[in-house]
Amino acid sequence: MTKTTFHGIIPPIVTPLNADGTVNYDDLAELVEHLIAAGVDGLFPLGSTGQVAYLTDAERIAIVTAVCRTAAGRVPVLAGAIELTAARVAESARALIAAGADAIVATAPIYAINDETEIADHFRAIRAGIDAPLFAYDIPVRVHRKLSPGMLVDLGREGILAGVKDSSGDDVSFRRLIAMNKAAGHPLALFTGHEVVVDAMALVGADGAVPGLANVDAAAYVRLWKAAKAGDVKTAIAEQEYLNRLFEIVFCPVGRSGDAAGVGAFKAAMAAIGLLSSATMAAPTRALDGAVLDRIRAIVKEVGLPDAGR
């Protein structure tokens, strides 16, 4: 595996749950098949959208095993090894690689308070402890630290990082990262996690996107990406505008946690079109219901998203 393997649309897949909170592996297998049939270029289990923080070690390994078994090498699988410090990340990552993961995605240290030099050493230590490509997961809303473009490109030039999944929402920083990466000879594969600007980022040089909304409509993101890379700006923008209307589902919940609003809305929409048996969330996060659920279903219907036929 090299950085050139990683490109295009790589959904951060949700973790389907039964009503009792256990992982629904039948739904997971069907979701993987559905996403691959939609034309995605990879899969990312155990990210924020997969509610990785709520899962046990055994569940994380079982999920990656199931995803890799179903994918059967048709697309690469990037697994999130989300832990406190480098030693724990590497230990978790080795188990996920043994389960079949092709690459590992890791954040800056969690709970530990480190400066930029120490964070760079954190990634160096993880990479030294695993035999797989390593992606930096830039998500300051969860780790309270923004990864600087300069540090990321330096780690790319060193061969420490194969790429970056940018979920910072800081599009100025991401544009700077694209420019610095290009100037350095493109050592990193760069992915935006910002659902509503994938068209723009594709046109200015991103290598791919990891949009949570792709769980709901992966095919539209695939069409968007192909159009943008073919220079069909009009089609790319039209697909993005459609997806932005669909993305309104995450604004339906008011006064709920970020996990409940975002992932909960994705799961509610997926259940509405038959992609999930249940919109159950990992405890203590409660699923959406009542008028909020009605509004999400109305948006799904208004944009014309077809039933998945389950």
Secondary structure, 3 states (H helix, E strand, C coil): CCHHHCCEECCCCCCCECCCCCECHHHHHHHHHHHHHCCCCCECCCCCCCCHHHCCHHHHHHHHHHHHHHHCCCCCEEEECCCCCHHHHHHHHHHHHHCCCCEEEECCCCCCCCCHHHHHHHHHHHHHCCCCCEEEEECHHHHCCCCCHHHHHHHHHHCCCCEEEECCCCHHHHHHHHHHHHHCCCCCEEEECCHHHHHHHHHCCCCEECCHHHHCCHHHHHHHHHHHHCCCHHHHHHHHHHHHHHHHHHHCCCCCCHHHHHHHHHHHHHHHCCCCCCCCCCCCCCCCCHHHHHHHHHHHHHCCCCCCCC
